[in-house]
């Protein structure tokens, strides 16, 4: 069966149908300026607009759209300290086959009209979901510990999870190492100048920073916090489709994996997986808004953003 615009038996291609003008506008606005032709084609086909690469390219030109290439970010890693560092306990080729065996962290810099802020996130490597976050005006040990506490509070992983980060001072601090021990996590660090092991975390930060609203500085840290929350929870988790996940969003990828696991358990007559595995994916918007909280506590519910 041929799609619109296909030639049959050497005949001239059919003229573009009514979908031609609606193809690009059908793609969510937050993805239009960030994605290139292949991703736009996949998104269009998913929404019922079968189109060739040439047709996608023509629609992009007519709408003045092009993919944005993230700039090289400012280096924020300060590894010039005398604190002990951990060895690299994770090889890139060991891809996790289930949630929670590996978490990665990173700290870049985000700017507002009132000055810069440092965000820290914890990313579940298996399905690329942000499970913890913190935002501070200074790069302190508390920046990393708050993000880690949030990740542990939301997911409660079993002991043995490997946490991989760079050798920056927040991750080498005694407070952060104590927090890892309290959760039973194993510390892993990239050597200086070799941050490729947590490249997905850095790539995710670039998507947040240079995606929707690219080139516009938020007026205040509060405005930035609200914008980044939507970038992460609404766009990145539910609409962005990384090639590493087979062009599924992190939420879709996790739901499909959980469905397969529960089918196997049903056949085997064992109990299904509980909500703890996917709490971050299926949680309410109120729970998710705790990303980038200003402080945290293990013995009480985490605060909402101010």
C-alpha positions in Angstrom: 0.0 0.0 0.0 1.4 3.3 -1.0 1.2 6.5 1.0 0.3 10.0 -0.1 2.7 11.4 -2.7 4.0 8.0 -3.8 4.4 7.1 -7.5 2.8 3.9 -8.8 4.0 2.1 -11.9 6.2 5.0 -13.0 3.4 7.5 -12.8 4.1 11.0 -11.5 3.8 11.3 -7.7 0.4 12.4 -6.5 0.0 16.0 -5.5 0.3 16.8 -1.8 -3.0 16.2 0.1 -4.5 18.4 2.8 -2.1 17.0 5.3 0.8 18.9 3.7 0.0 22.2 5.5 -1.0 20.5 8.7 2.0 18.2 9.1 4.5 20.5 10.9 1.8 22.3 13.0 0.6 18.9 14.2 4.0 18.4 15.9 4.1 19.8 19.5 5.5 23.3 19.6 8.1 22.4 22.2 9.6 19.8 19.8 9.5 21.8 16.6 12.5 23.9 17.1 14.6 21.3 18.9 14.2 18.3 16.6 15.6 17.6 13.2 14.1 16.0 10.1 14.2 12.3 11.3 12.5 13.0 14.6 9.9 15.2 13.0 9.2 12.5 10.5 8.7 9.9 13.3 6.5 12.3 15.3 4.4 13.1 12.2 3.9 9.5 11.3 2.9 8.7 14.9 0.2 11.3 14.6 -1.2 9.9 11.3 0.8 12.0 8.8 2.7 9.5 6.6 5.4 11.6 4.9 8.7 11.1 3.2 11.9 12.8 4.4 11.7 15.2 1.5 8.2 16.2 2.5 9.3 16.8 6.1 12.2 18.9 4.9 9.9 21.0 2.7 7.5 21.6 5.6 10.4 22.6 7.8 11.6 25.2 5.3 8.1 26.6 4.8 7.8 27.0 8.5 11.3 28.4 9.0 12.3 25.6 11.4 15.7 24.0 11.9 17.3 21.8 14.6 19.2 23.6 17.3 22.6 22.3 18.1 23.5 22.8 21.8 26.5 25.0 22.5 29.4 23.7 24.5 28.6 24.4 28.1 30.7 26.2 30.6 32.9 23.8 32.6 31.7 23.6 36.2 33.6 20.6 37.4 36.2 21.6 40.0 38.4 18.5 40.6 41.3 20.5 42.1 40.7 19.3 45.6 42.4 16.9 48.0 39.3 14.9 48.8 39.4 11.1 48.0 37.9 10.0 44.7 36.3 6.7 43.8 37.4 4.5 40.9 35.3 4.1 37.8 33.1 1.1 38.6 31.1 1.1 35.5 32.1 0.3 31.9 30.0 2.0 29.1 29.3 -1.4 27.5 27.4 -2.7 30.6 24.0 -1.5 29.7 21.4 -1.9 32.5 18.6 -4.3 31.8 16.3 -3.2 34.7 15.6 0.0 36.6 17.9 1.3 39.4 21.2 -0.6 38.9 22.9 2.7 37.9 22.3 6.4 38.5 24.3 9.2 36.9 24.6 12.8 38.1 25.9 16.1 36.7 26.0 19.8 37.7 26.0 22.5 34.9 25.1 26.2 35.2 21.8 27.9 34.3 21.4 31.7 34.0 18.6 34.0 34.8 18.3 37.8 34.7 19.1 37.8 38.4 22.2 35.7 38.1 23.3 32.0 37.7 22.1 28.9 39.5 23.5 25.4 39.7 21.1 22.5 39.1 22.0 18.9 40.0 20.0 15.9 38.8 20.1 12.1 39.3 19.2 10.2 36.1 18.2 6.5 36.1 20.4 5.2 33.3 18.0 2.4 32.3 15.1 4.6 31.0 16.8 8.0 31.2 14.3 9.5 33.7 15.2 12.3 36.1 14.5 10.9 39.5 16.0 13.6 41.7 17.0 17.2 41.5 18.3 20.2 43.4 18.9 23.9 42.5 21.2 26.2 44.5 22.9 29.6 44.0 26.3 28.0 44.9 28.0 24.7 44.1 28.0 23.1 47.6 27.9 19.6 48.9 24.2 20.1 49.8 23.5 20.5 46.1 24.4 16.9 45.4 23.0 15.4 48.6 19.6 17.0 48.1 19.3 15.6 44.6 20.4 12.2 45.9 18.0 12.3 48.9 15.1 13.1 46.5 16.0 10.2 44.2 16.2 7.8 47.2 12.9 9.1 48.6 11.1 8.7 45.3 12.5 5.3 44.2 14.0 3.6 47.3 16.4 1.4 45.3 17.8 -1.8 46.8 21.4 -1.6 48.2 24.1 -2.0 45.6 23.0 0.7 43.1 26.0 2.3 41.4 26.0 6.1 41.4 28.3 7.5 38.7 29.4 11.2 38.6 32.5 13.3 37.8 35.2 14.1 40.4 33.7 17.5 41.2 33.9 18.7 44.8 30.2 18.2 45.6 30.4 14.5 44.7 33.7 14.0 46.5 32.5 15.7 49.7 32.3 13.7 52.9 28.6 14.6 53.2 27.8 13.1 49.8 29.8 10.0 50.4 28.0 9.5 53.7 24.7 9.9 51.9 25.7 7.2 49.4 26.6 4.8 52.3 23.3 5.5 54.0 21.4 4.3 50.9 23.8 1.4 50.3 25.0 2.9 47.0 28.4 2.3 45.4 30.3 5.4 44.4 31.8 5.5 40.9 33.6 8.5 39.3 35.0 9.3 35.9 38.6 10.3 35.7 39.4 13.9 34.9 38.8 14.8 31.3 36.8 11.7 30.6 33.1 12.5 31.3 31.7 10.3 28.6 30.3 7.8 31.1 27.6 10.2 32.2 27.2 11.7 28.8 23.4 11.0 28.8 23.0 13.3 31.9 25.0 16.1 30.2 23.0 15.6 27.0 19.7 15.8 29.0 20.8 19.1 30.5 21.6 20.4 27.1 18.1 19.5 25.9 16.6 21.3 28.9 18.8 24.4 28.4 18.6 24.7 24.6 15.2 23.3 23.8 11.9 25.1 24.5 12.5 28.8 25.2 16.0 28.7 23.7 17.8 32.1 23.9 15.4 33.6 26.5 16.7 34.0 30.0 14.1 33.5 32.7 13.5 36.6 34.8 14.1 34.9 38.1 15.2 31.6 39.7 11.6 31.0 40.6 10.6 31.4 36.9 13.4 29.2 35.8 12.4 26.5 38.3 8.9 26.4 36.9 10.1 26.4 33.3 12.6 23.6 33.9 10.0 21.5 35.8 7.8 21.6 32.7 10.8 20.9 30.4 11.6 17.8 32.4 8.3 16.4 33.5 6.1 17.3 30.5 8.5 17.5 27.5 11.5 15.3 28.4 9.7 12.5 30.3 6.6 12.3 28.1 7.3 13.7 24.7 11.0 13.5 23.9 11.9 10.2 22.2 15.6 9.4 22.5 17.1 7.0 19.9 18.7 5.1 22.8 15.2 4.1 24.0 14.0 3.0 20.5 12.3 6.4 19.9 10.1 6.0 23.0 9.8 8.6 25.7 11.2 7.5 29.1 7.6 7.0 30.5 6.6 4.9 27.4 9.8 2.9 27.6 9.2 2.1 31.3 5.5 1.3 30.9 6.3 -1.2 28.1 9.1 -2.8 30.1 6.9 -3.1 33.2 4.1 -4.6 31.0 6.4 -7.3 29.7 7.7 -8.1 33.1 4.3 -8.5 34.6 3.2 -10.7 31.7 6.1 -13.0 32.4 5.3 -13.0 36.1 1.7 -13.8 35.4 2.7 -16.8 33.3 5.0 -18.0 36.0 2.4 -17.4 38.7 4.5 -14.9 40.7 3.3 -11.5 42.0 3.5 -8.5 39.7 6.0 -5.7 40.1 4.8 -3.1 42.5 4.5 0.7 42.1 7.9 1.3 43.7 9.7 0.4 40.5 7.9 3.2 38.5 6.8 5.6 41.1 8.6 8.5 39.4 6.8 7.7 36.1 3.3 7.2 37.4 3.3 9.7 40.2 1.1 12.7 40.3 2.2 16.1 39.1 2.2 17.3 42.7 4.8 14.6 43.7 6.9 15.3 40.6 7.0 19.0 41.3 9.4 18.3 44.1 12.2 18.4 41.5 14.6 21.2 42.4 13.3 21.6 45.9 15.2 24.0 48.0 15.8 21.5 50.8 14.9 18.0 51.7 14.3 15.7 54.7 14.1 12.0 54.8 11.6 12.0 57.7 9.0 14.3 56.2 7.5 14.9 52.8 9.7 17.0 50.5 8.7 20.6 50.0 7.1 22.1 46.9 9.1 24.6 44.9 8.9 28.1 46.3 
